[in-house]
Amino acid sequence: MSNKVIFIAVFLILFTLSSCGINDCGCNSASLLNGRWEGVYFSESFSLEMIINLAEKNSNVSGSGICSLFSGNHSQEIPITVVGSFVSNRLVFSLTEMDSVGFDGYLDSTNNKITGNLLYKQSLLPFVFQRLK
């Protein structure tokens, strides 16, 4: 192969790689969602806390953590697995261990808060996740 053909091939590869931006392809492996998050819900009858580690790749979300339920003198900690999607700053996930629990919310412009609703026992509860540092 001539030097001219090799030069053109290398140029085309470098041009293709340099034109890849954060919004138009999966070149950037660091997602805005990746990290450790905590959410808490309080009511008169119970409280619920979730601490989860989230990872997003190609709009697919996975993660794990702990869900703590407190009611009166009773408390329960449940290891959880999160499966869902993250598209246009909208996070939707379900917990594989609990059929009736899921979340639907939006990541704010600071990338440190996800505000939405937690589906718990057929009720929608206002729920906010804060990024843990």
C-alpha positions as CSV (number, residue, x, y, z in Angstrom):
1,M,0.0,0.0,0.0
2,S,1.3,3.4,-0.8
3,N,2.0,6.1,1.8
4,K,-0.8,8.2,0.3
5,V,-3.5,5.5,0.9
6,I,-2.3,5.0,4.5
7,F,-2.3,8.7,5.1
8,I,-5.9,9.1,3.8
9,A,-7.1,6.1,5.9
10,V,-5.5,7.5,9.1
11,F,-6.9,10.9,8.3
12,L,-10.4,9.5,7.9
13,I,-10.2,7.5,11.1
14,L,-9.0,10.5,13.1
15,F,-11.6,12.8,11.6
16,T,-14.4,10.3,12.4
17,L,-13.2,10.0,16.0
18,S,-12.8,13.7,16.6
19,S,-16.3,14.5,15.3
20,C,-17.8,12.2,17.9
21,G,-19.6,14.4,20.5
22,I,-21.2,13.7,23.9
23,N,-24.7,14.1,22.5
24,D,-24.5,12.2,19.2
25,C,-22.9,8.8,20.1
26,G,-21.7,6.5,22.9
27,C,-18.1,7.7,22.8
28,N,-18.2,9.3,26.2
29,S,-18.4,6.6,28.8
30,A,-19.1,9.0,31.7
31,S,-22.8,9.3,32.1
32,L,-24.5,12.2,34.0
33,L,-26.3,9.5,36.0
34,N,-23.4,7.4,37.2
35,G,-22.8,7.5,40.9
36,R,-24.3,7.0,44.4
37,W,-27.7,8.4,45.1
38,E,-29.9,8.7,48.2
39,G,-33.7,9.3,48.4
40,V,-35.9,9.5,51.5
41,Y,-39.7,9.6,51.9
42,F,-41.5,10.4,55.2
43,S,-45.1,10.0,56.1
44,E,-47.1,9.6,59.3
45,S,-47.2,5.9,59.0
46,F,-43.8,5.0,57.5
47,S,-40.6,6.2,56.0
48,L,-38.6,4.8,53.2
49,E,-34.9,5.4,52.3
50,M,-33.0,4.2,49.2
51,I,-29.3,4.4,48.7
52,I,-28.4,3.2,45.2
53,N,-25.3,3.1,43.0
54,L,-26.4,3.8,39.4
55,A,-24.6,3.1,36.1
56,E,-25.9,4.1,32.7
57,K,-24.6,3.0,29.3
58,N,-26.4,3.4,26.0
59,S,-29.6,4.6,27.8
60,N,-29.7,1.4,29.9
61,V,-29.6,1.8,33.7
62,S,-28.5,-0.8,36.2
63,G,-27.5,-0.5,39.8
64,S,-27.8,-1.9,43.3
65,G,-28.2,-0.7,46.8
66,I,-30.3,-0.8,50.0
67,C,-34.0,0.0,50.5
68,S,-34.8,0.7,54.2
69,L,-38.4,0.7,55.4
70,F,-39.4,2.1,58.8
71,S,-42.8,1.7,60.3
72,G,-43.4,2.3,64.0
73,N,-40.9,0.1,65.9
74,H,-40.3,-2.1,62.9
75,S,-37.5,-1.6,60.3
76,Q,-36.4,-3.7,57.4
77,E,-33.4,-3.4,55.1
78,I,-33.7,-5.0,51.7
79,P,-30.8,-5.3,49.2
80,I,-32.1,-4.1,45.8
81,T,-31.3,-4.3,42.2
82,V,-32.3,-1.5,39.8
83,V,-33.1,-2.0,36.1
84,G,-34.3,0.8,33.8
85,S,-33.6,3.5,31.3
86,F,-32.3,7.0,31.1
87,V,-33.3,9.1,28.0
88,S,-33.4,12.9,27.7
89,N,-32.7,13.3,31.4
90,R,-35.7,11.1,32.3
91,L,-34.9,8.1,34.6
92,V,-37.4,5.2,34.8
93,F,-36.5,2.1,36.8
94,S,-38.0,-0.8,38.7
95,L,-36.6,-2.9,41.5
96,T,-36.2,-6.6,40.6
97,E,-36.8,-7.7,44.2
98,M,-40.1,-5.8,44.6
99,D,-42.8,-6.2,42.0
100,S,-44.8,-3.1,43.0
101,V,-41.9,-0.6,43.3
102,G,-40.6,1.7,40.6
103,F,-39.5,5.2,40.0
104,D,-40.0,7.8,37.2
105,G,-38.3,11.2,37.4
106,Y,-36.0,13.8,35.8
107,L,-32.4,14.7,36.4
108,D,-32.1,18.5,37.1
109,S,-29.7,20.9,35.4
110,T,-27.2,20.7,38.2
111,N,-26.9,16.9,37.6
112,N,-27.2,16.4,41.4
113,K,-30.9,15.9,42.0
114,I,-33.5,13.5,40.4
115,T,-37.1,14.6,41.2
116,G,-40.0,12.3,40.5
117,N,-42.5,9.8,41.8
118,L,-41.9,6.5,43.5
119,L,-44.6,3.8,42.8
120,Y,-45.0,2.0,46.1
121,K,-48.0,-0.3,46.8
122,Q,-50.0,1.2,44.0
123,S,-49.4,4.8,45.3
124,L,-47.4,7.5,43.7
125,L,-45.1,9.1,46.3
126,P,-43.1,12.3,45.6
127,F,-39.5,11.2,45.8
128,V,-36.2,13.0,45.3
129,F,-32.8,11.5,44.9
130,Q,-29.7,13.5,45.8
131,R,-26.3,12.7,44.6
132,L,-24.0,11.6,47.4
133,K,-20.4,12.9,47.2
